[in-house]
Amino acid sequence: MIKSGETLGQVKRHISDMREKPVEVTVNLGRNKFLVYAGRLMGVYPALFTVTPFDKDFRGKTSYSYSEYMCGKVKVKVTKESG
């Protein structure tokens, strides 16, 4: 179920505004499990966006669809420079 009150176009603009900025990504893995990591939002594409983690040994998923963001499965927020 879509939780966001934003349209797809608004979400794409919001994500595009975060491009090249340091972000904190929170991924809901289900069953009260969450993955949180810091990185830089690098790629913004028509169907998805990508985050490059600051931790070089990170082995998780780094590309997300806009629907995952709209449904609340993925949360992205801009943070201060680190890494």
Residue frames as a rotation matrix with the C-alpha (Angstrom) as fourth column:
MET 1
0.580 0.814 0.000 0.00
0.814 -0.580 0.000 0.00
0.000 0.000 -1.000 0.00
ILE 2
-0.233 -0.646 0.727 1.32
0.604 -0.682 -0.412 3.42
0.762 0.343 0.549 -0.93
LYS 3
0.116 0.189 -0.975 1.79
0.964 -0.258 0.065 5.61
-0.239 -0.948 -0.212 2.16
SER 4
-0.774 -0.581 -0.251 3.13
0.510 -0.807 0.297 8.71
-0.375 0.102 0.921 0.46
GLY 5
0.339 0.877 -0.342 0.85
0.458 -0.471 -0.754 11.63
-0.822 0.099 -0.561 -0.28
GLU 6
-0.186 -0.525 -0.831 3.23
-0.529 -0.659 0.535 12.68
-0.828 0.539 -0.155 -3.04
THR 7
0.900 0.393 -0.189 2.82
-0.346 0.378 -0.858 11.88
-0.266 0.838 0.477 -6.71
LEU 8
0.608 -0.695 0.384 5.48
0.727 0.682 0.084 9.96
-0.321 0.228 0.919 -8.59
GLY 9
0.407 -0.436 0.803 6.69
0.520 -0.612 -0.596 13.16
0.751 0.660 -0.022 -10.24
GLN 10
0.725 -0.105 0.680 7.07
-0.523 -0.727 0.446 14.88
0.448 -0.679 -0.582 -6.87
VAL 11
0.842 -0.426 0.330 9.00
0.017 0.633 0.774 11.92
-0.539 -0.646 0.541 -5.48
LYS 12
0.491 -0.678 0.548 11.36
0.866 0.310 -0.393 11.88
0.096 0.667 0.739 -8.48
ARG 13
0.444 -0.305 0.842 12.03
0.042 -0.932 -0.360 15.62
0.895 0.195 -0.401 -8.05
HIS 14
0.851 -0.084 0.519 12.60
-0.525 -0.198 0.828 15.16
0.033 -0.977 -0.212 -4.31
ILE 15
0.705 -0.615 0.353 15.11
0.440 0.770 0.462 12.33
-0.556 -0.171 0.813 -4.89
SER 16
0.452 -0.524 0.721 16.76
0.761 -0.195 -0.619 14.27
0.465 0.829 0.311 -7.74
ASP 17
0.712 -0.144 0.687 17.32
-0.313 -0.941 0.127 17.22
0.629 -0.306 -0.715 -5.38
MET 18
0.797 -0.406 0.448 19.38
-0.369 0.260 0.892 14.91
-0.478 -0.876 0.057 -3.12
ARG 19
0.881 -0.459 0.116 21.70
0.393 0.575 -0.718 13.84
0.262 0.678 0.687 -5.94
GLU 20
0.092 -0.981 0.170 25.43
0.306 -0.135 -0.942 13.93
0.948 0.139 0.288 -5.09
LYS 21
0.086 -0.013 0.996 24.60
-0.804 -0.592 0.062 14.66
0.589 -0.806 -0.061 -1.41
PRO 22
-0.908 -0.372 -0.193 25.41
-0.170 0.746 -0.644 12.49
0.383 -0.552 -0.741 1.62
VAL 23
0.071 0.994 0.087 22.33
-0.755 -0.003 0.656 10.59
0.652 -0.112 0.750 2.77
GLU 24
-0.775 -0.122 0.621 21.24
-0.522 0.677 -0.519 8.13
-0.357 -0.726 -0.588 5.43
VAL 25
-0.304 0.639 -0.706 19.25
-0.645 0.408 0.647 5.20
0.701 0.652 0.288 4.05
THR 26
-0.580 0.246 0.776 16.88
-0.607 0.505 -0.613 3.15
-0.543 -0.827 -0.144 6.22
VAL 27
-0.496 0.367 -0.787 15.57
-0.599 0.510 0.617 -0.04
0.628 0.778 -0.033 4.64
ASN 28
0.065 0.617 0.784 12.68
-0.912 0.355 -0.204 -1.98
-0.405 -0.702 0.586 6.17
LEU 29
-0.749 -0.447 -0.489 13.58
-0.609 0.756 0.241 -5.66
0.262 0.478 -0.839 5.78
GLY 30
0.178 0.897 -0.404 10.34
-0.413 0.441 0.797 -6.90
0.893 0.025 0.449 7.36
ARG 31
0.545 0.148 -0.825 9.65
0.542 0.689 0.482 -8.57
0.640 -0.710 0.295 10.71
ASN 32
0.994 -0.064 -0.087 10.90
0.019 -0.692 0.722 -5.51
-0.106 -0.719 -0.687 12.61
LYS 33
0.155 -0.978 0.137 14.33
0.785 0.206 0.584 -5.66
-0.600 0.017 0.800 10.96
PHE 34
0.983 0.108 -0.147 15.89
0.017 -0.856 -0.517 -2.48
-0.181 0.506 -0.843 9.62
LEU 35
0.132 -0.960 0.247 19.14
0.983 0.159 0.091 -1.79
-0.126 0.231 0.965 7.80
VAL 36
0.955 0.101 -0.280 20.60
0.099 -0.995 -0.019 1.70
-0.280 -0.010 -0.960 8.20
TYR 37
0.065 -0.977 0.204 23.66
0.917 0.139 0.374 2.92
-0.393 0.163 0.905 6.32
ALA 38
0.458 -0.031 -0.888 25.24
-0.100 -0.995 -0.017 6.16
-0.883 0.096 -0.459 5.14
GLY 39
-0.181 -0.519 0.836 26.25
0.851 0.343 0.397 6.89
-0.493 0.783 0.379 1.59
ARG 40
-0.630 -0.033 -0.776 25.99
-0.281 -0.922 0.267 9.31
-0.724 0.386 0.571 -1.30
LEU 41
0.417 0.823 0.386 22.99
0.269 0.294 -0.917 9.35
-0.869 0.486 -0.099 -3.63
MET 42
-0.547 -0.813 -0.201 24.75
-0.026 -0.223 0.974 9.07
-0.837 0.538 0.101 -6.99
GLY 43
-0.984 0.121 0.129 22.41
0.149 0.175 0.973 7.87
0.096 0.977 -0.190 -9.71
VAL 44
-0.285 0.948 -0.145 18.93
-0.229 -0.214 -0.950 9.12
-0.931 -0.237 0.278 -10.50
TYR 45
-0.998 -0.051 0.029 17.29
0.007 0.383 0.924 7.19
-0.058 0.922 -0.382 -13.33
PRO 46
-0.494 0.868 -0.044 13.73
-0.641 -0.329 0.694 7.02
0.588 0.371 0.719 -14.73
ALA 47
0.384 0.712 -0.588 12.81
-0.162 0.679 0.716 3.85
0.909 -0.180 0.376 -12.79
LEU 48
0.700 -0.188 -0.689 15.24
0.681 0.466 0.565 3.80
0.215 -0.865 0.454 -9.84
PHE 49
0.661 -0.590 0.463 17.93
-0.573 -0.796 -0.196 5.60
0.484 -0.136 -0.865 -7.87
THR 50
0.475 -0.596 -0.647 21.26
0.529 0.781 -0.331 4.35
0.703 -0.185 0.687 -6.52
VAL 51
0.874 -0.264 0.407 23.21
-0.481 -0.584 0.654 5.04
0.065 -0.768 -0.638 -3.33
THR 52
0.240 -0.878 -0.414 26.97
0.068 0.441 -0.895 4.48
0.968 0.186 0.165 -3.03
PRO 53
0.920 0.147 -0.362 27.76
0.348 0.117 0.930 3.47
0.179 -0.982 0.057 0.60
PHE 54
0.563 -0.756 0.335 30.65
-0.774 -0.624 -0.106 5.13
0.289 -0.200 -0.936 2.44
ASP 55
0.219 -0.440 0.871 31.60
-0.555 0.678 0.482 1.72
-0.802 -0.589 -0.095 3.88
LYS 56
-0.216 -0.409 -0.886 33.63
-0.975 0.137 0.175 -0.03
0.049 0.902 -0.429 1.18
ASP 57
-0.982 -0.190 0.000 32.80
-0.189 0.975 -0.115 -3.48
0.022 -0.113 -0.993 2.63
PHE 58
-0.278 0.954 0.114 29.00
-0.641 -0.096 -0.761 -2.95
-0.715 -0.285 0.638 2.44
ARG 59
-0.995 -0.090 0.048 27.33
-0.035 0.739 0.673 -5.94
-0.096 0.668 -0.738 0.75
GLY 60
-0.306 0.952 0.028 23.68
0.392 0.152 -0.907 -4.88
-0.868 -0.267 -0.419 0.72
LYS 61
0.142 0.500 0.854 21.31
0.990 -0.063 -0.127 -3.61
-0.010 0.863 -0.504 -1.90
THR 62
-0.539 -0.443 -0.716 22.17
0.467 -0.865 0.184 -0.12
-0.701 -0.235 0.673 -3.16
SER 63
-0.948 0.319 0.006 19.54
-0.178 -0.542 0.821 0.58
0.265 0.777 0.571 -5.83
TYR 64
-0.622 0.776 -0.103 15.90
0.412 0.213 -0.886 1.25
-0.666 -0.593 -0.452 -5.06
SER 65
-0.484 0.563 0.670 12.75
0.727 -0.167 0.666 1.91
0.487 0.809 -0.329 -7.05
TYR 66
-0.789 0.263 0.555 10.63
-0.361 -0.930 -0.072 4.98
0.497 -0.257 0.829 -6.46
SER 67
0.263 0.937 -0.228 7.73
-0.314 0.306 0.898 2.72
0.912 -0.165 0.376 -5.43
GLU 68
0.038 -0.328 -0.944 9.85
0.794 0.583 -0.171 1.33
0.606 -0.744 0.282 -2.55
TYR 69
-0.927 -0.375 0.030 10.34
0.303 -0.791 -0.532 4.92
0.223 -0.484 0.846 -1.38
MET 70
-0.487 0.816 0.311 6.66
-0.574 -0.567 0.591 5.80
0.658 0.109 0.745 -1.81
CYS 71
0.381 0.661 -0.647 5.53
0.021 0.693 0.720 2.71
0.924 -0.288 0.250 0.13
GLY 72
0.649 -0.165 0.743 7.84
-0.735 -0.389 0.556 3.47
0.197 -0.906 -0.373 3.04
LYS 73
0.926 -0.362 -0.108 10.07
0.373 0.922 0.103 0.44
0.062 -0.136 0.989 2.57
VAL 74
-0.136 -0.983 0.122 13.03
0.957 -0.162 -0.239 2.78
0.255 0.084 0.963 1.97
LYS 75
0.909 0.311 -0.276 13.61
0.380 -0.891 0.247 6.11
-0.169 -0.329 -0.929 3.69
VAL 76
-0.035 -0.918 0.395 16.29
0.932 -0.173 -0.320 8.53
0.362 0.356 0.861 2.52
LYS 77
0.935 0.287 -0.208 17.33
0.342 -0.882 0.325 11.70
-0.090 -0.375 -0.923 4.29
VAL 78
0.423 -0.798 0.429 20.16
0.115 -0.422 -0.899 14.15
0.899 0.429 -0.087 3.67
THR 79
0.772 -0.289 -0.567 22.89
0.613 0.102 0.783 14.20
-0.168 -0.952 0.256 6.33
LYS 80
0.716 -0.626 -0.309 26.04
-0.544 -0.778 0.314 16.17
-0.437 -0.056 -0.898 6.98
GLU 81
0.487 -0.634 -0.600 29.20
-0.606 0.250 -0.755 15.35
0.629 0.731 -0.263 5.03
SER 82
0.377 -0.451 0.809 30.98
-0.680 0.459 0.573 12.25
-0.629 -0.766 -0.134 6.33
GLY 83
0.944 0.035 0.327 32.91
0.128 0.876 -0.464 9.27
-0.303 0.480 0.823 5.10
